[in-house]
Amino acid sequence: MANSDDKVSSFHGKNILGVDYGEKVIGLSTYKVGIEPFPLLFGRIITEQSQDILQDLLQIIEDEFIDIVVWGVPYFTDGKESEMTVKIRKIGQSLEEKIPSAVSLYYQDETLSTFEAQERMKNDPRFNFQVDLKKIDALSASIIIESFLQEK
């Protein structure tokens, strides 16, 4: 298997969309490999305000010229699947069936990404050393991208 440097260099110049799918809020982050220094918070989709979440995601993929979607999938800390794991993977598969063939979708373990986002916010002056619930899901999506690129 390629090491993380090989993965990063193979994705050079590609636009990545990180997705932290939640039942209430979907956090989004973008990253252009080799161009941006770190993933950027893109925002969120509030699910109850969306008529068609998959269509909203497809529109973002098109508008932002996304090449790669990294879809966060939650597991229990022991690596076992939950009902939510299965549900979120199925939604990811539905998106994968609809995205253009030039766009790749990867599944990434996002276990504890929200916890890590909270800890980062508490230690970061950009967030005034506080957990910002309006940005936490987007930060989780950034962590999902980072984990994907660092994974060996």
Buried (B, 14 or more C-beta within 10 A) or exposed (E): EEEEEEBBEEBEEBBBBBBBBBEEBBBBBBBBBEEEEEBBBBBBBEBEEEEEBBEBBBEBBEEBEBBBBBBBBBBEEEEEEEEBBEBBBEBBEEBBEEBEEEBBBBBBBBBBBBEBBBEBBEEEEEBEEEBBEEBBBBBBBBBBBBBBBEEE
